[in-house]
Amino acid sequence: MISAEQATDIRRREDELRAWMGTRRSYHPDELPPSIQPPSNAERSSLEVYEFCRDKPERYFVYVSVDQRTATTWTGEKLGFVSFGKSWRDNFGGTRVHIRINAVNGCHYYGTYFKTAGDYARVKKVKA
């Protein structure tokens, strides 16, 4: 896990990049002013885990690895361990599975894993 100082630096660089981009969706690295040093994807992922542990969000979007039984960030950093419930078919023919996550931030989350639509799930924090 990264330190608070590292997280502050990565967040600052990400905010500077977003401010420079404005409403743009993409850029070529040659267009960047020399004062802007965008964070790498690995740094962004580390920042995501840091903020996930610090803020303990009520809702979150995770990627699910069925083989490893883990919830991860986009780049694969672990956010928690996943327990799978029963699967069922929805009205559109897809398969859904109840999941429960024991997260690295000390909280428990639950949600629905859309098994036939991708490797992601939207989850909510368990109240209790």
C-alpha positions in Angstrom: 0.0 0.0 0.0 1.2 3.5 -0.7 1.8 6.2 1.9 -0.4 9.3 2.4 2.3 11.4 0.9 2.5 9.2 -2.2 -1.3 9.3 -2.5 -1.4 13.1 -2.3 1.3 13.4 -5.0 -0.5 11.0 -7.4 -3.9 12.7 -6.7 -2.3 16.1 -7.4 -0.8 15.0 -10.7 -4.1 13.4 -11.7 -6.0 16.6 -10.8 -3.5 18.7 -12.8 -4.0 16.5 -15.8 -7.8 16.6 -15.6 -7.7 20.4 -15.3 -5.5 20.7 -18.3 -7.6 18.3 -20.3 -10.9 20.2 -19.6 -13.6 18.5 -21.7 -11.2 16.5 -23.8 -11.4 12.7 -23.6 -7.9 12.0 -24.9 -4.5 13.5 -25.7 -1.2 12.7 -27.3 1.7 12.7 -25.0 3.5 15.3 -27.2 0.7 17.8 -26.4 1.3 17.8 -22.6 3.1 20.8 -21.2 6.4 19.9 -19.5 5.0 20.8 -16.0 2.4 18.0 -16.1 3.6 14.5 -15.2 0.5 12.2 -15.5 0.4 9.2 -13.2 0.8 5.7 -14.7 -2.0 3.2 -14.6 -0.2 1.4 -11.8 -0.1 4.6 -9.7 -3.8 5.2 -10.4 -4.6 1.7 -9.3 -2.6 2.1 -6.1 -4.3 5.4 -5.4 -7.7 3.7 -6.0 -6.9 1.0 -3.4 -5.6 3.7 -0.9 -8.8 5.8 -1.3 -10.9 2.7 -1.1 -9.3 1.8 2.3 -9.4 5.4 3.5 -12.9 6.4 2.5 -14.8 3.1 2.8 -17.4 4.0 0.2 -21.0 3.0 0.4 -21.1 1.8 -3.2 -18.3 0.6 -5.5 -17.6 -0.9 -8.9 -15.3 -3.9 -8.9 -13.9 -6.4 -11.3 -14.5 -10.1 -10.3 -12.0 -12.9 -10.8 -14.0 -16.2 -10.5 -10.9 -18.4 -10.6 -9.1 -16.4 -7.9 -12.3 -15.5 -6.0 -11.2 -11.9 -5.7 -12.5 -8.4 -6.4 -10.0 -6.2 -8.0 -9.3 -2.8 -9.6 -9.1 -2.5 -13.4 -5.4 -3.3 -13.3 -5.8 -6.3 -10.9 -5.0 -4.9 -7.5 -6.9 -6.8 -4.9 -9.9 -5.1 -3.2 -11.2 -8.2 -1.4 -12.1 -11.8 -1.4 -15.4 -12.9 -3.0 -18.0 -15.5 -1.9 -20.4 -16.6 -4.6 -24.0 -17.4 -3.9 -26.6 -19.1 -6.2 -26.8 -18.2 -9.8 -30.0 -17.5 -11.7 -31.2 -16.5 -15.1 -32.6 -13.0 -15.6 -35.5 -12.0 -17.9 -33.0 -11.3 -20.7 -31.4 -14.8 -20.7 -28.3 -13.7 -18.8 -26.8 -15.4 -15.7 -26.4 -13.5 -12.5 -24.8 -14.5 -9.2 -25.1 -13.0 -5.7 -21.7 -12.1 -4.3 -20.4 -11.0 -1.0 -17.0 -9.4 -0.6 -14.8 -9.3 2.5 -12.9 -6.1 1.5 -9.4 -5.0 2.3 -10.8 -1.9 3.9 -12.4 -4.0 6.7 -15.9 -3.7 5.4 -18.3 -6.2 3.7 -20.0 -5.6 0.5 -22.7 -7.4 -1.4 -24.0 -7.2 -5.0 -24.8 -9.0 -8.2 -22.1 -10.3 -10.5 -23.3 -10.4 -14.1 -21.6 -13.6 -15.1 -22.7 -13.5 -18.8 -22.2 -9.8 -19.3 -18.6 -9.2 -18.2 -16.3 -9.6 -15.2 -17.6 -6.7 -13.1 -20.1 -6.1 -10.3 -21.7 -3.1 -8.6 -21.7 -3.6 -4.9 -23.0 -1.9 -1.8 -21.6 -1.8 1.8 -23.4 -4.1 4.2 -25.1 -2.1 7.0 -24.5 -3.5 10.4 
